[in-house]
């Protein structure tokens, strides 16, 4: 029996001990990590969700703790009903399988994001120190930059880096570290996008997948949302929405400074995502993520073309990607 089947059997045995009524389970979905989700069906037509989250790769204790804390702070998240942290199993409330991604379109995205803005501002007001969340440190930024270097470059790009190219990339990594440090440090979800926002039975926006939360730069989650790897909007509209958020919640920050932070923070995220998407395909067999590479590369070229200080990086990425940003 495979390890995955063994875990399903162990999870089923655990559910039998924690539930006092008959049920059946069927696979629901997986995500970009190692978690797997299963639908629990009861005879009375009610539903719950079982989560297989291997403890060697997932910080389940943090997830459960944050779930309770977010709820106490008035932020809607999926409720954890029970958990076995040692084995890595959880039972959560059922949410209709409706994500923000299912609702967004070219006519309503600006309106839909208003509810997200309210939730995000509420999250950013929380004191991340209360939960001992790690900081988005230079070491973490460097580690994420290395994902791009280790996975995207050798697996996808045929471009061979020269000594000068390595220096250009190193300078960029240092610049991004500075940009992160310049910003107010707030609670950062670190993957705040259209697939990690769902709607509950009362149609209320619900946050999921927050186990990677850190203390980090103010604009990180906003750029993750507006420059989504799975959705694209006109750059001018993205800028307008970014500035609308600033004007509503951080009006004391200069608009040019804000946009610079927003753009370069997004650049760091999108370089990481290039590497992650390739790693998901090559290591984990999740090849569906490869179709999002062109959009992510467009975001990178868009920003490096915008700022003269990134001219060398823009030339280098244009050569790597084999395309130009017009």
Backbone torsions as a table, in degrees:
resi	resn	phi	psi	omega
1	UNK	NA	134.9	-178.1
2	UNK	-69.7	162.5	179.8
3	UNK	-61.3	-38.8	179.7
4	UNK	-64.3	-42.5	179.3
5	UNK	-66.8	-36.9	176.7
6	UNK	-60.8	-40.8	-179.4
7	UNK	-69.0	-37.1	177.4
8	UNK	-63.2	-41.8	179.1
9	UNK	-65.8	-42.3	179.0
10	UNK	-64.1	-39.2	178.8
11	UNK	-66.6	-40.4	178.1
12	UNK	-62.5	-42.2	178.2
13	UNK	-62.4	-40.4	178.9
14	UNK	-65.0	-42.0	179.4
15	UNK	-63.0	-38.5	179.5
16	UNK	-61.8	-33.9	179.6
17	UNK	-76.0	-29.5	-174.8
18	UNK	-96.7	-12.9	179.5
19	UNK	-112.1	142.8	-175.6
20	UNK	-107.8	23.4	179.7
21	UNK	-149.6	157.4	-178.4
22	UNK	-62.7	149.1	179.5
23	UNK	-155.3	166.1	171.2
24	UNK	-133.2	153.1	177.9
25	UNK	-125.7	143.1	176.6
26	UNK	-136.7	147.0	179.6
27	UNK	-58.4	138.1	-179.2
28	UNK	-109.7	-55.8	-179.6
29	UNK	-171.3	171.4	168.9
30	UNK	-122.7	174.9	175.3
31	UNK	-130.7	-168.3	-176.9
32	UNK	-73.4	-9.9	176.5
33	UNK	-99.4	-146.3	-177.9
34	UNK	-104.1	4.3	-179.2
35	UNK	-77.5	146.2	173.8
36	UNK	-128.3	144.5	-174.7
37	UNK	-119.0	142.7	-179.1
38	UNK	-133.8	140.3	177.9
39	UNK	-86.4	127.0	174.8
40	UNK	-98.8	117.8	178.4
41	UNK	-105.8	131.9	175.5
42	UNK	-107.0	161.5	-177.2
43	UNK	-63.1	-25.2	-178.9
44	UNK	-88.0	14.7	176.8
45	UNK	76.9	0.3	174.7
46	UNK	-79.2	162.3	-174.9
47	UNK	-138.0	153.2	169.6
48	UNK	-139.7	178.3	-179.6
49	UNK	-125.5	132.5	173.3
50	UNK	-102.0	139.6	-177.5
51	UNK	-122.5	126.6	172.1
52	UNK	-100.9	108.6	-175.9
53	UNK	-128.2	91.2	-175.3
54	UNK	-52.3	124.6	-174.0
55	UNK	-65.2	-19.8	179.3
56	UNK	-74.3	-16.9	179.4
57	UNK	-120.3	-18.4	-173.9
58	UNK	-118.0	137.3	177.6
59	UNK	-90.2	79.9	-174.7
60	UNK	-70.7	-33.0	178.9
61	UNK	-62.4	-41.5	177.8
62	UNK	-65.5	-41.9	-179.3
63	UNK	-60.4	-46.5	-179.3
64	UNK	-64.4	-42.9	-179.8
65	UNK	-63.4	-44.1	179.3
66	UNK	-67.0	-36.1	178.3
67	UNK	-59.1	-45.8	179.8
68	UNK	-66.7	-41.9	-177.2
69	UNK	-68.0	-46.4	178.3
70	UNK	-58.1	-42.2	179.7
71	UNK	-61.8	-43.6	178.4
72	UNK	-62.0	-30.4	-178.2
73	UNK	-89.4	4.9	176.1
74	UNK	84.6	16.1	178.1
75	UNK	-100.4	125.8	-175.6
76	UNK	-74.8	118.1	175.4
77	UNK	-133.2	165.3	176.4
78	UNK	-68.4	127.5	-175.0
79	UNK	-78.7	131.8	174.1
80	UNK	-86.5	117.9	-175.8
81	UNK	-86.9	-34.9	175.3
82	UNK	-163.3	160.7	-177.9
83	UNK	-154.1	147.0	169.4
84	UNK	-118.2	94.8	-173.3
85	UNK	-66.9	-32.7	-178.6
86	UNK	-65.2	-42.9	-179.4
87	UNK	-86.9	-23.1	-179.5
88	UNK	87.5	39.0	178.3
89	UNK	-119.3	143.6	176.0
90	UNK	-138.5	153.6	173.0
91	UNK	-121.3	124.6	-176.1
92	UNK	-125.2	163.2	175.4
93	UNK	-64.4	154.3	177.6
94	UNK	-85.1	132.5	172.6
95	UNK	-115.0	137.9	173.8
96	UNK	-54.4	142.4	-175.7
97	UNK	-77.8	59.8	178.3
98	UNK	-119.0	113.2	178.6
99	UNK	-100.9	162.7	173.4
100	UNK	-55.4	-36.0	179.7
101	UNK	-58.2	-30.2	-178.7
102	UNK	-74.5	-18.7	-175.5
103	UNK	-104.2	-25.9	-176.3
104	UNK	-67.4	136.4	170.4
105	UNK	-150.9	176.8	-173.8
106	UNK	-64.4	-16.4	-176.9
107	UNK	-96.4	-23.8	-171.0
108	UNK	-121.4	-0.6	-170.5
109	UNK	-61.6	-37.9	180.0
110	UNK	-62.6	-40.0	178.2
111	UNK	-68.6	-44.5	180.0
112	UNK	-60.2	-37.2	-176.9
113	UNK	-69.4	-19.4	179.7
114	UNK	-61.5	-41.2	177.1
115	UNK	-65.9	-38.5	176.6
116	UNK	-62.9	-40.4	179.5
117	UNK	-59.7	-42.5	179.8
118	UNK	-63.2	-43.5	178.8
119	UNK	-65.9	-44.3	-178.2
120	UNK	-63.3	-42.6	178.2
121	UNK	-61.6	-38.0	178.6
122	UNK	-65.1	-42.0	177.8
123	UNK	-61.7	-41.8	-176.2
124	UNK	-71.2	-13.7	176.6
125	UNK	-84.9	-11.9	-178.8
126	UNK	-74.5	152.8	179.2
127	UNK	-91.7	101.7	-177.9
128	UNK	-63.5	-23.0	179.3
129	UNK	-63.9	-25.7	179.6
130	UNK	-61.6	-27.9	-179.6
131	UNK	-105.2	5.6	178.0
132	UNK	62.3	33.8	-178.1
133	UNK	-68.9	141.9	179.5
134	UNK	-68.4	159.4	177.6
135	UNK	-87.8	152.8	174.3
136	UNK	-77.7	77.3	-169.1
137	UNK	-78.9	168.8	174.5
138	UNK	-58.3	-36.1	178.9
139	UNK	-64.4	-39.9	178.7
140	UNK	-67.5	-41.3	178.5
141	UNK	-62.0	-43.2	179.6
142	UNK	-64.3	-39.4	178.0
143	UNK	-62.6	-41.8	179.9
144	UNK	-69.6	-35.4	175.9
145	UNK	-63.5	-35.0	-179.7
146	UNK	-67.5	-28.7	176.6
147	UNK	-61.5	-41.5	175.4
148	UNK	-62.1	-46.9	-177.2
149	UNK	-65.5	-40.0	-173.2
150	UNK	-83.3	-26.6	-174.2
151	UNK	-112.2	-49.0	-177.6
152	UNK	-68.1	-50.1	-172.8
153	UNK	-60.6	-53.6	-177.3
154	UNK	-73.5	-27.8	-173.2
155	UNK	-89.4	-29.0	-173.0
156	UNK	-118.3	-47.2	-174.8
157	UNK	-84.5	136.9	175.0
158	UNK	-91.0	7.0	-175.7
159	UNK	-79.8	130.3	177.7
160	UNK	-98.0	123.5	-176.1
161	UNK	-77.1	133.9	173.2
162	UNK	-89.2	174.4	176.6
163	UNK	-61.2	-39.5	178.5
164	UNK	-64.8	-40.2	178.2
165	UNK	-61.1	-43.0	179.6
166	UNK	-62.6	-36.5	177.5
167	UNK	-66.7	-41.5	179.0
168	UNK	-62.0	-42.2	179.5
169	UNK	-70.1	-37.6	177.7
170	UNK	-64.1	-40.8	177.9
171	UNK	-63.3	-38.1	178.1
172	UNK	-64.8	-43.7	179.5
173	UNK	-59.4	-41.1	178.1
174	UNK	-65.9	-39.9	179.0
175	UNK	-63.1	-42.0	-179.7
176	UNK	-66.4	-37.4	176.1
177	UNK	-61.2	-41.4	178.4
178	UNK	-64.2	-43.8	179.9
179	UNK	-61.7	-41.2	178.0
180	UNK	-61.9	-43.4	-175.7
181	UNK	-71.3	-27.4	-178.2
182	UNK	-68.2	-26.1	-172.7
183	UNK	-86.5	156.2	171.0
184	UNK	-56.9	136.8	-178.8
185	UNK	-94.6	124.1	-176.2
186	UNK	-132.6	176.7	174.4
187	UNK	-71.1	124.5	-177.8
188	UNK	-117.6	123.5	176.8
189	UNK	-63.5	-42.5	176.5
190	UNK	85.1	-2.0	173.7
191	UNK	-153.6	48.7	-174.0
192	UNK	-86.4	94.0	-177.1
193	UNK	-148.5	-177.9	-168.4
194	UNK	-65.3	-18.0	179.7
195	UNK	-94.6	-9.6	178.4
196	UNK	-109.5	16.7	174.1
197	UNK	-125.7	123.0	-177.1
198	UNK	-123.6	175.1	177.0
199	UNK	-119.4	135.5	179.9
200	UNK	-85.7	-173.9	-176.4
201	UNK	-64.6	-20.2	176.8
202	UNK	-98.9	12.4	177.4
203	UNK	67.0	29.3	178.3
204	UNK	-96.5	136.6	179.8
205	UNK	-60.6	129.1	-172.6
206	UNK	-128.1	130.5	-177.2
207	UNK	-89.1	136.4	175.7
208	UNK	-131.1	170.3	172.3
209	UNK	54.8	54.9	-176.7
210	UNK	-107.4	16.2	-177.1
211	UNK	-70.4	-10.5	178.0
212	UNK	-97.2	14.6	-174.7
213	UNK	-61.3	145.5	179.4
214	UNK	-143.0	176.5	167.0
215	UNK	-95.3	119.0	-174.2
216	UNK	-154.2	-167.2	-171.1
217	UNK	-68.4	144.2	-173.2
218	UNK	-54.8	-37.5	-172.8
219	UNK	-91.6	-0.4	-171.4
220	UNK	-61.7	-54.1	-177.1
221	UNK	-67.6	-32.0	179.5
222	UNK	-65.3	-44.9	179.7
223	UNK	-70.9	-31.0	174.1
224	UNK	-61.0	-36.3	-179.7
225	UNK	-77.3	-48.3	-172.0
226	UNK	-82.5	-30.3	172.8
227	UNK	-108.4	60.5	-176.0
228	UNK	-66.9	136.6	179.0
229	UNK	-67.9	-13.4	-176.2
230	UNK	-113.1	-3.9	-179.1
231	UNK	-141.4	140.5	178.8
232	UNK	-125.8	134.1	176.0
233	UNK	-124.9	160.5	180.0
234	UNK	-56.7	134.1	-178.6
235	UNK	-51.7	-39.0	-179.6
236	UNK	-64.2	-36.6	178.8
237	UNK	-71.9	-36.6	176.8
238	UNK	-62.3	-44.5	178.1
239	UNK	-61.6	-42.9	-179.7
240	UNK	-62.9	-42.2	180.0
241	UNK	-68.5	-39.3	176.7
242	UNK	-59.4	-44.5	-179.5
243	UNK	-70.4	-31.7	177.1
244	UNK	-64.5	-40.3	177.5
245	UNK	-64.3	-45.2	178.6
246	UNK	-58.8	-47.0	-177.0
247	UNK	-63.0	-32.8	-178.1
248	UNK	-78.7	-37.7	-169.8
249	UNK	-119.4	-22.1	-179.8
250	UNK	-138.1	57.6	-173.8
251	UNK	-65.5	-17.7	-178.3
252	UNK	-78.4	-12.2	179.6
253	UNK	-86.0	131.7	179.8
254	UNK	-58.3	137.9	-174.7
255	UNK	-65.1	-36.8	178.4
256	UNK	-68.0	-42.9	176.8
257	UNK	-60.5	-44.5	-180.0
258	UNK	-58.6	-47.5	-176.1
259	UNK	-66.4	-35.2	176.4
260	UNK	-63.3	-47.2	176.9
261	UNK	-59.4	-46.9	-179.5
262	UNK	-56.9	-48.0	-176.3
263	UNK	-66.7	-46.4	-176.4
264	UNK	-75.4	-30.3	173.8
265	UNK	-64.7	-39.8	175.6
266	UNK	-63.9	-37.2	178.1
267	UNK	-60.0	-43.7	177.9
268	UNK	-60.8	-45.1	-178.1
269	UNK	-63.6	-42.4	-173.9
270	UNK	-73.7	-31.8	172.3
271	UNK	-63.2	-43.4	176.4
272	UNK	-59.7	-44.0	-176.5
273	UNK	-64.6	-34.7	174.8
274	UNK	-55.6	-48.0	179.9
275	UNK	-66.5	-42.0	-178.7
276	UNK	-64.0	-43.8	-177.9
277	UNK	-63.5	-39.2	177.0
278	UNK	-68.2	-40.9	178.4
279	UNK	-62.2	-41.9	178.0
280	UNK	-59.2	-39.8	-179.3
281	UNK	-72.8	-48.4	-172.7
282	UNK	-78.0	-40.7	-176.1
283	UNK	-88.9	-39.6	-171.1
284	UNK	-107.8	-2.3	178.2
285	UNK	74.1	14.7	-179.5
286	UNK	-94.8	73.9	-171.1
287	UNK	-72.3	-13.6	-178.0
288	UNK	-62.1	-22.0	-178.7
289	UNK	-72.1	-19.5	-177.2
290	UNK	-65.0	-27.9	-178.6
291	UNK	-67.8	-14.1	179.8
292	UNK	-91.7	-5.1	-178.6
293	UNK	-59.6	-43.1	-178.9
294	UNK	-57.9	-40.9	178.9
295	UNK	-64.9	-43.8	-179.1
296	UNK	-62.5	-40.8	177.7
297	UNK	-65.2	-36.3	176.8
298	UNK	-61.3	-43.9	177.5
299	UNK	-58.1	-43.3	-177.8
300	UNK	-64.3	-46.1	-179.2
301	UNK	-68.6	-33.3	178.5
302	UNK	-60.1	-45.2	-177.5
303	UNK	-73.5	-44.0	-177.8
304	UNK	-67.9	-25.1	175.4
305	UNK	-76.2	-23.8	-173.4
306	UNK	-77.9	-32.0	-172.6
307	UNK	-115.5	125.1	-176.6
308	UNK	-61.6	-30.1	179.8
309	UNK	-65.7	-15.4	-179.5
310	UNK	-105.6	19.0	-176.6
311	UNK	-60.3	-42.6	179.6
312	UNK	-64.5	-41.9	178.7
313	UNK	-64.8	-38.0	179.6
314	UNK	-63.1	-44.3	177.8
315	UNK	-61.4	-43.4	-179.4
316	UNK	-64.5	-46.7	-179.1
317	UNK	-67.4	-33.8	176.8
318	UNK	-61.5	-41.3	178.2
319	UNK	-67.7	-42.1	179.5
320	UNK	-62.0	-48.2	-172.5
321	UNK	-81.3	-17.1	180.0
322	UNK	69.5	26.7	-179.9
323	UNK	-149.3	164.5	178.8
324	UNK	-119.4	152.6	172.8
325	UNK	-98.4	120.7	-178.9
326	UNK	-100.9	NA	NA
